[in-house]
Amino acid sequence: MPILLNKFFKPKVIKHFQIEVPAVEHRLGEIRDFITGIAANAGFSQHEINNLKLALDEASSNVVRHAYKGMEPGPIRLEVDWRPGELDISLLDRGRSFDWKGSKTPDLNRYVEIGKKGGLGIWFIRKLMDETDYKATPKGNTLRLIKRSKTALSSMQAAKAVSSSEAALPAITLPIPAPTAAAPASTQPEEAAPTVLPRRLSVKVKFLLPVVGVAAVLVFGVFAYMFRNQDQTVRAEIMANAEEGIRRLANDSVNYLFKQDDLHLAGLVKTAVKVDPRLSYAFVVNNEGVIWAHSQTNKMFQHFSPPPGFKFPERQKVLVQKYQDPDQGAMLDFSFPVWMRNMHMGTAHLGMKLESMEREIRTGRRNAVVIFIIVLILSTLGVYVLMTFLISPVEKIANGMLAISAGRLDHRITIRSNDEFGQIAKIFNDMTRRFNEAQGHLLEQELVQQEMQVAQEIQHTLLPREVPQVEGYDVASLYRSAKEVGGDYFDFMMVDDNIMGIAVADVSGKGVPGSLVMTMIRTALRLEARGNRSAIDVMAKVNDFVTPDMKKGMFVTMFYIILNVRQRVINFSSAGHNPMILYRAETDQIYYLKPRGFPLGIDLPDPALFVKSLTQETVHLKQGDLMLAYTDGITEAMNPKREQFGEQRLIDIIRTHHQLSSQEFVEALSQALADFTQEYPQNDDITCVVVKEKMMVGEVQANLRRKLFYLIEHDGLPVTEACRQLNVSASTYYRLKRQKEKYGDKSFFETDDSHKAAPMQQMSLDERHQLLVWVVSNPDWGAKRLADILATPEGGQIKMTERQVSQELKRLHLTTRAERETYAAKKKVDGH
């Protein structure tokens, strides 16, 4: 009954939209653009639109990666019903089904270890949406997402009320008598209105019993029909679930049966029994008749002896057979063959007691009787309430007219209907509203301006006014807000005298909430960064600081960089942020540096999961190298044709202008963005920080030696004082003094340029492209064969070890042969 009531009383659909795209990664942007336009027209806020985009992007990506995995990519159809203040979204595919209900508590520890996104993606979708549901049928799978917006509902109701009242106002003119001296408003008797109470009660008494009788007959008829068909419906549903379960078990068993992996196969059959409590057993028999996995462990590896008269199922057809078990009584056996291409691997079986099915049918009958009694009682009460509801508008209109005529212009007639009573109430309310509307608008604008001014002041205090000067590094920044108050944040902080931290972050919310989150991030970061040389530790402590106070649905992505001036080493970590781009001037190669990590501010079930998700990487710059940390406002900047700036244009700018200073480079980037967007409004904030290497390690060390000996030998400072000022130990001075005496001043103070930066562990974009070319053409090759071919002239003479190639495949989620084959199949379908 709740489903039926929800169906009949749900608000009417204003408009229906739908779009269908192929299930390939590069076409998913069309889904994001599609839902963005609908949500914007429906009055959803930018924050709510971002949540919708994030949820749909995760859901559609899962369809591409999992539902169509190993299959020919089919379509993804998005259907959207726009109701007042609500978007009802259905995402349909024809791939493999997913156990949505079974993913309530994803194994996040395993997610952190293997770096996959399935469980966490479902968790994110549920966090971002108001309601979620998933149904799998033989015709396809449907993921239903519902997102509501009070802002959109309020604006729609206000617009509808204004348009309705303005349309009705010319047709009816009702004068409002002004109070006079003889009859002031404050003394007009309330008793002047006619008394309607006796007549109202008599109407209720007159109509209550007949209507209750009719309602009882209708309810009884509906439940009699449902009761008669319930047994057949329940049986059909149980059989359908069992048939779906045996198909899923057979399909999931193919690879394990082929590999003779009894451990994982045993896990599958046990899971099948746990998912459906009606099942008594589940097992898989190979083509030799040996039970390779059984939900009852003691029956594994025994020869399967079927009951008398048992048949073997035909290909692609579920066979249901009834037999008598000596211990458990009457049983139903569901069997389905396991095929790998044209090779028969074995048969999967599920067993169910007939008594379990009958018990569920009996329970359904009892529940139907109880529901009938409850509905009958509620319908009687509902009829009484309905009668009261039908009569009460007359009384409300009469009382409202008396109040308005008495001069109480703040009075409102509350009739929430679109009939004649509702139209009269709207006209009266509109007449009183217009008197106070002008003053109300002025007050509202003043409050908004005050709020925005406060937010601007908050943000202006957050962003650094100037870039600190760091010996040997050329640092510059670019920031351009999309609104009066943006959601991006960048900062510079001195960890100690020789180490500087750089943060680039993007808050999921804008306006005042985003500014407040930025305030928390800045406070926590500056507190925890001081003296802490571990990027992971700083990120973890900042996350602990801000998570308890973060609003539901908001989060922060951040890239945190630590520059070591003395050692010329750069350490960095990422909390779900865009990759940092590194340009090597010596080789003219581009690298994407993206350590793994969760975004900040997400309330995870286990706080330790955030630290486990983070990784820290290190890079040594050489003179002329350029490093760029940025937010997605750059790559997602749009021109009037709604084309995005994209990563390729950003890379082209880096290759073209890498020789410029950092400040000149950000100016060139800003100009390129302006030329591309052609003053088209920004969708997001634009932020980046550029770091260039100016001095090598040998030059820094030579300068340090000169300063140290100058302070001691020229200025006459004591050794301890000079070492304290330069932050070196006294033992270091005496060691350097002995080297000076041994090699002489000239050799000692010369710059040692023999230092070489450590080789990159990641592949550059060009090298990665070459690797993927060979993966597509030879998906069966492992890391060793790929490393060997890359080292040849045919492969581009790319010298990478087997371990480096293996790590790159892991970053690309192409570790296994099956993943590489799926990737190659998609690329061939896309024509790449």
N, C-alpha and C positions, 0 to 999 in steps of 0.2 A: 503493500500500500504506500509506503513513503515514496517509492519510485514513481507510482502513478500520480500521487499528489504533486510531486515536484515537476512532473511533466506538464500537468494541467495549469499549475499556478505560476510557472516560471514566466518572467517578463517576455513580451513579444520581441522577436528578432527584428531589429531595425533594417539590417542589410546583411546579405550573405556574400562572402568572398571565397575564392579558391584559386590555387595556382598549382601546377604540376611541373616538376623539374627532374632531370635524370639524377640518380643517386651517385654523383661524383663530386669530389671536394670543391672544385673550382666553380661549381654552380650553386653552392649553398649560400653565397652572397645574395642571390636573388630572393631567397626566403627571408633573409634579414631585412633587405630593403622593403619587401612586401609587407611584413608585419610592422615595420617602422611607420610606413605611410598610413596604415589602418589605425594604429594606436594613436598617432598624432591627430588624425581627424576625429577620433573618438574622444579627445580631450585628456588623454593620459599624460602625466608629467614625464619629463625627460628621464628621471630616475626610474620610473615604472617601465618606460620604453626600453631602457638599458637592461633591466631585469628580463623583460620579454626576449630581447635579442640574445642575451646570454643563455637563457633556458632553451630557446629554439635552436641555437647554434650547437649546443651540447647534444640535444636530442637528435637533430638531423645528422650530426657527425657520427653518433652512435649507430644510426641506421646504415650509413655508408660503410663504417668499419666493421660492424658486427652482423647486422641483419642480412646484408648481401655479401658477407665474407665467403670467398671461394665460389661465388655465383656470378652470373652475368648481371651487372648492375641494372636494376629495374627502376621504376619511377618512385618519387616521393611526392605525395599530394598533400597540400596544406589547405584545410577548410576552416574558415573563420566565421563565426556568427557574432555579430555586433548587437549586444543588448544594452539597455541603459546602464552605464557605469560598469560594463562587464564585457570581456572578450572570451568567447568559448572557442578554443582552438583544438582542432583534430589533425594529427599528423599520421598519415596512412602510408604503409609500405606493404610489399608482397614478399618480403624476405623471411628469415627465420624469426620465430617468436621468441619472446624474452620473459623470464619469470619475474615479472614486476613486483608482485607481492613478496616474493622470496628475497628481495634486495633491500628489505627495510633496515637491516643492520649490516652495511657493507664491511668487508674485512679490510679496514684502512691500513692496518699494519702490513699486510701483504701488498696493498697498493703502493705503499711507500717503498717497499723492497724492490718491486719489479717495475715501478714507474708507469703503470697503466691507469686508465681513467674511468673504466666502466662503472665501478661501484660508486666512486666519488661523484661522477657526473649525475647519476640518478639522485644522489643525496643533494647535490646542488639544485637540481630541477625542483625537487620537493621544497627546498628552502625558499626558492624564488617565486613559486606559484602558490595560489590560494587553495586550489584543488587539483589533484592529478588522478588519472585512472588509465589502465592499460587493458586491452582486450585482444586476444588472439583467436582468430577464426580461420577455417580452411581457405577463405577468400583473401585473407590478409590480416595485418596487425594495425591497431588503432591506438595511438597515444593521445589521450585527451587532457588538455591543460586549460585551467580557468584562472584568469587574472581579473581582479576587481579593482576599481578606482573610485574612492569617495569624491575626489576632485572632479572627475569626469561626470559622475552621476549628479553632483550638485550643479555644475554648470549647465548640464542638459535640462535639468528640471527648471532652473531659473529661466533659461532661454525659451523653454516650452511655455512656462507660465506667462512670460511677457508677451509672446506671440499670440497666445490664446486670448489674453485679456484685451490686447490691442485690436484683435479681430472682432471681438464681441462688443467692445465699448461703443462704437458708433450706433449700434442697433438698439441699445438700451441706455437711457439716461435717467438716473435715479438721483434726485436732489437730496442733499443732506441738510436738514433744518439746522440753522444756527441757534445757539442758546440765546434766550432773551432775558430781560430783567425780570419779567413776571414769572418766568419758568427757567431758572438757571440749570445748567447741565448737571451740577452736583446734586440737585434736588429732584430731578425727574424720577418718578416712582417706577421701580422695577415691576410692580404689580400691574402696570398699564398693559403689559403684554398679555395676550389671551392665554389662559391655562390649558395646556395640551396634554397634561399627564393622564387624566381619566380616559380620554379618547385613545391615547397611545396604548394604554394597558388593554383596553377592550379590543383593539386590533390584534394585539398579540394573542389574547385568549381566543379570538375568533379564528385565527389562521394557524395557531401553533400545532394543535392536534392533527388536522388534516395533512399538513406539510410533514410532520414527524412520521405519520403513517406512510405517506408516499416514499419518504427517504428510507424507512425501514424495509419496504418492499423492494426498492431498488438495490439496497445494500445486500439484502438476502439473495436476490437474483444473481447479483455479480458473484457473491461468494459460493452460491450453489454451482454456478458454471465453473468457477476456478477449482472448487473442491472435486468436481467430477473429472476434470482434466489434469489434476495435480499429479496423480500416480504416474500417468504416461509421461508428463513433462519431467518429473524427477528421474524416472528411469532413463529417459532419453539424454538428460544432462549427465547422469553418472556414466552412461555408456560413451558419450561423446568425450568426456574428460579422460576416461580410460583409454580410448582409442588415440586421443592426442598424446597421452603419456607414453603409450607403447611406440608410437611413431618417433617421438622425441628420443626415447631411450635407444631405439634402433639406429637413428641417425647419429646420435652422440657416441655410439659404441663402435663406429666403423674403424676409426684410426686406432683405437686402443685394442680392438680385436685383431686388427692387421699386425700391430706391433707386439701382440701377445702381452700387453700391459695389464696384468690381472689386478694390480693395485688400484689404478685409476678406474678400471672397469668395475671393480667392487664398490668403489665410492659412488659411481653412477647408479648402480642398482639400489644401493642403500638410500641414496637421495630420492630416487623415484618412489620408494615405499614411504619415506618421511613426508614427501610433498602431498600424497593422497592417503589419509589415514584409513580409507576403506580398503586399501590393497593389503593382501596377506603376504604376498611374496613377489619378488622380481628376480629374474635370472636371465643370463645370456648363454646360449649354447653355440659352440662353433660348428663348422660344417662336418666335423667328424663325430658329432653327438656328445661331446664332452662339455659339461657345465663349466664355463670359464669364469663366471662370476655369479654369485647368488647372494640374496639378501640375508640368507641363513648361512653363515660361514662354513658350517660343518658339511654342507652339501657341495662345496666347490670341488672342481676337478673330478667329480663322479660322472659316470656315464648316464645320460638322460634316458629314462625309460618312460615313454609317454603312456598315459592310460589307454585302455582298449578303445579302438575306434578313432583315435586322435589322427588328424590330418595335418599336413604341413601347409603353411600359408602361401598363397601365390604372391608374385612380385607386386609391390606397391598396393597391397590389399591387406587390411587387418582381418584376421580370422578369429572369430569368437566361438568357443566350444564349451559346452557344459559337461561336467563330469562329477562323479561322487568320490570325495576324498574320505578314506577310512577315519581320519582323525578330525577333520574340519567340516565334514558334511558336504552339502551341495556347493560346487564352486563354478566360477566362470573363468576360463583361461583366454587371455588376449595375446595373440602372437603376431609378429611382423618380421619379415625376413630382413637380414642385414646384407646389403649389397655394396660393393665398392666397384663403381663403374659396372662392368659386366661380370664380375666375379662374386659368387655367393660366399659370404663369410660365415654365416650362421643364422640363428633365429633368436629374437628377444621375446620374453614371456612376462606377462603380468597376471597375477591371480587375485580374484576377489570372491569373498563369501557372498552367497545369495542372501544370507541372513543379514549382512551389513546393509545391503540395498533395501531390504524390506524394513529394517529398523529405521532407516532414514525416511522412508515413505510414511511410516507410522508417526514418526516425530513431526513430519510436515503436516499430517492431518490434525494432530493435536494443536499445533501452532496456528493452523488456519481457523480452528474453532475459537481459540483464545482471541485471535485478531478480529474475528467477526463480532464477538461480544464487545471488545473494546471500541471497534469502529461504530457499532450501533449506539453505544453510550455517547461517544464523542459526536456522532452525527446529531443526536438529540440535543446535546448542549450547543452544537454549532447552529442548529436551526433557531434555537432561542436567541443566541447572539446575533444571528443574521437578521432576525426580525427587529431586534433592538437597533441594529445598524441601519436598517432601512428607514426606520421612523426617526432616528436621532438627527439626520440632516435638517429636517423641518424645524426642530427645536433650536439647533445651532444657528440657523439662519435668522430666526426670530430674535434670539438673544444677541446675535451679532449686530443686527440692525438697531436694536435698542442701545447697545454700547456705542456704536459709531454716531448715532444721532445725539447721544449724550456728550459727544466731544472727546471720547477716549480713542484717539487716533492710533494708539499703539495696539489696539485690540485686533486680533486676526481670527477669521472664521476658518477653522481647520476641517475642511471636507476634502478628503483625498480621493476624488473621483473625477471622471470626465463627462458625467451626465449633466442634466440641467442644473441640479443642485450645485455640482462642482463649478459650473460656469458662473453661476450667480456669486458664489463665494469668491472666485478668482477676481471678478470685476470689483467687488467691494474691497478685497485686499489690495488690489492694484491702485485703487483710488487713495487709500490711506498710505500705501507705500511711496507714492510719488511725492507726497509732502516732505518725507524725510530722506528721500533718495539722494538729493544733492549734498546734504550735510554728511550723509553716510559715506559717499564716494570720496569726499575731501578727507575725511578721517582715515579711510582705508589707504588712500594714496600716501598720506603722511606717515602712517605706520610702515608701509612698504619701503618708503624712502629711508626711514630711520633704520629699518632692518638691513637694507642694502648698504647703508653707510657704515653700520657696525661691522658687517661682513667684510667690506672693503678695508676698513681699518685693521681688522684682524689679519687679513691676507697680506697687507702691505708690511706689517711687522714680521711676517713669516719669511718672506723671500729676501735673500741677501741683497744688500744695496750695491756691493762691489765684489769682484772675484779676488780672493786672497792671492798674493804673490808667493809662489812656491819655487824654490831654487831648482832650476833644470826643467821645469814643466811650464808649458804655455796653456793656460786654461781660460775658456770663455764660455758664456752661457747665452741662451736665447729663450725668452718667455713671451708668449702672447696669449692673453685670455680670450676665450670664445664668448664669455658673457661679462657682466659687470663683476661677477665673482666667479672664479674658475675652480677647477678641481685638481689641477696639477700642482706639484710641489718639487722644488729642488733646493739644495742647501749645501754649504761648505762648512766643515768644522775641523779644528785642529785637534787631532787625537793626542799628540804630544808635539814637542818642538820640531821634530823631523818627519812627522806623519800627518797627512791630511785625509779626511774622509769626505766623500762626495756622495750625495743621495739624490736620486731622481725617482719621484713617486707619482702615482695617479690614483686619486680617490674616486670611488664609484659614484658618489653623490656630488652635486654642485650646490651653489648658493651657500646659505648660512650653515646647514648641516655639514657640507663638505669642508668649509672653513674651520669649523670646530674640530672636525677629525684631523685636519692638517695641524691645528694647534697642538693636539695631543701627540701626533707623530713627531712634530718638531721638538716638543718638550722632552719626550722620551728619548729621542735620538741623541739630542745634545747631552742629556744626562748619562746615557749608557755608552756613548762613543768615546768620551774622555778617558784616555789611558787604555782603551781596549783595542787591541790589534787584531782581534778575530771578528771577521765580518759575520760569521754564523752566530757567534755569541751576542753580538750587538742586535742582530735581527730578532733573535729569540727573545731577548729581554724587552725590546720594543713591542713585540707581539703580546707578551704577557702584560705589558703596561696598558695597551689600548683595547684589547679584546673585551674585557668586562664592560666597558663603556660604549662599545660600538652599537649603533642601531641595527636591528635585524635587516638583513639584505644588503648592508654596506660592507665594503672591504677595501683594502689598499694594496696595490701592487708597487713594488719598490726594487730598484737596483742600487746596491750599496758598494762603493769602490773605496779602497784604501791605498793611497799613494805613499810609498816609503821613499823619502828623499835621499837618504844615505845609501840604501841598498838598491835603489832604482828598481824596486819590485812593486807590482800592482796586484793586490788581492781583491776579489770581488765575489759577491753572492747576489742571488736574485730571488725575490719573493713573488713569483708568478708574473714578472714584468717582461716587457719586450726584450729581445736579445740586444746586447751591446755589439756595435759594429767596430771591428778593428781593421785598419788599412795598413799593410806592410809596404813601405815605400821601396824597400830593396827589391822585392819580388813582384810588386804591383798586384798583390793578392788581397782579397776581402775575406774576412772571417766573421762568422756569427758566434758570439760568446753568450751562451744561455745556460747557466747552472740551473739545476732543478730546484723547485721550492714552491710551497703553498703561498697564496696571498696572505697579507696581514689582516688580523681582525676577525677571522672566521672562528666561531666557537666550535672547535673540534671535540669529539667525545673524549679523546685522550690528549691532554696538552703536549705530551712528549712527541706526538706525531708531527708537529710543526718542525721541531728541531731535526727529526729524522729525515724530513723531506728536503732539508737544505743541503746544498753542497757548495764548497768554496773552491774557486779556481785561481790560478796565478798566471800572469803574463809578464814578460820582460819586453819593454819597448826599446826600439833602436831609434837613432836620430832620424827625424822625418816621418816617423809613424804617427798615425792619427787614430784616436779612439773616440767613439760617439755613443753616448747614452741618451735615449730619447723616449718620448711618449708617443702613443699611436695617433695623436692629433696631427703629426707630420705626414705619416703614410696615408691617413684617411682624409686628408684635406681634399675638398672637392671643387671642381670648376662648374660653370653654369650648365654643362652637359651631364653633371653628376658623375663624372669620371674621377676616380681617386688618384692622388699623387703617386701612391704605390712605392714599394721598396726598390724597384728597378731604377726609378728616377733618382731616388736618394743615393743609391750606389753610384749612378753616373755622375752625380754632383761631387761625391767624394773623390772619384777617380780624376775628375776635371780640376778640382780646386784644392787638392790635398797639399799642394806646395805653399798655400797661403798660411798666414798666422791663424791662430784659433779665432781671434776676433774677426779677421777678414773672412774666414770661412763661414762663420755664423751669419755674417752680413750677406754673403753670397747665397747661402741657403735661404735666408729670409726673403731675398729678392726673387729667387727662383720660385718660392711658394707664392709670392704675390703675383708673379707673372702667370703662374699656372691657374690660380684660383680666380683671377680677374675680379677681385673684390666680392666674390661670392661669399655669403655668410659662413663663418666657421661653425662646424659641427662640434668641435672639441678643442680643448686648449692645446697650444703648441709649445713644447718645452724640449730643450736639449742642452747637454753639457759636452763640450769638446775638450779633449786633452791631447797635447802634442809633446813629444820628447824633444828637449833642446840640448841636454847634456848627457853624456854617457857616464858610466860608473867611474872610469879612470879620471875623467875631468873633475867630477865631484870630489873624489878622494884627494886629487892634487890640490884643489882649492882648500880643502880641510887642512891639509898639511901646511900650506902656506899661512893660513890664518893662525894655526896653533903656534908655529914657530915665530910668527911676527909678534903675537901677544907676549910671548915669553922673552924672546931675544931683543925685540925692539922696544916694546912698551914696558918691559921689566916686570910683568906680572908674575906672581908665584905660580909654580906648576899646577898646584891644586886649583887656584882660582881660574887660570886659563882653561884647564880641562873642564871645570864646572860650566864656564860660559859656553863652551862648544859641545858640551854634553858627551865628553869622552872620558875614559878612565886614565889615571896617571900612568898605569902600566903601558897603555897604548902610546903615550908620549915617549916613554923611555925606549920602547921597542923601535919607534920611528926614529929616535935620536941615534940609536946604534946603526940603523940602516943608512941614515944620512952620513954618518962618519965613514961607513964602509964604501958607499957608492959615490959620495960627493954631492955637492949642492945641485949641480946641473942635472945629473941623472935622477936624483931623488925627487926634484920638483917637476920633472917632466911628466906629461900626461900619458898614462898607459891606455892606449886605444886597442889593446889586444883582446879586451873583453868582448865576448859575443853573447847575444841574447839566446836564451834557451829555445830550442826548436818548438814550434807549435804542435800541440798534441791533437788539435782539431784539424779537420780538412778545411781548406778554403772553399769558397762557393764554386770556383771553377773545378777544383779537384772533386768536390762532392758531386757536381754535375757529371763528371766523367765516371765516377763510381756508379751513379745511378744508371747511366747508359749501359754499363756492363751488367748491372743487376737485372735490368729489364730484358736484356738479350740472353742472359744466363742465370735465371733465378735459382738454379740448383747448385751454383757455385758457393762455397763457403768463404770465410775471411781469408784463408791462405791462398786459394786460387785467385781471388780478386786482387790481393796484394801483389801476387806474382805478375798478373797481366797488366796491372797499373804501372809496374816498373819497366815494362817494355816500351819501345817507341810506339807501337800500336796503341798502347794504353795511355800514352802521354808522358812516360818516364816520370811518373809520380812515385817517389820513394817513401813508402809508408810500410811500417811493420805490420805483421799479422794482427798484433794486439791493437794497434791504432785503427786499422780497418774494422776490427771487431767492435771497438768502442764507438766508431762512427755509425755502424749499423745499429747499434743499441740506441743511439740518440735518435735515429730515424725510425725506430720501431720496426726494423727489418732483420732482427736477429735470427729468426727461424726460417727455414725453407718455405713453410706455408705462408708466412707473412710476405716473403719476397715474391712468391708466385702470385699472391693476391695483388700486390702492388704492380707487378709486371702486367697482369691481366687488365687492370684498370687503365694503365698508361696506354696499352695497345687499343683499348676501346675508345679512349679519349683522342687517339691519333697522335700521341706524343712520342 
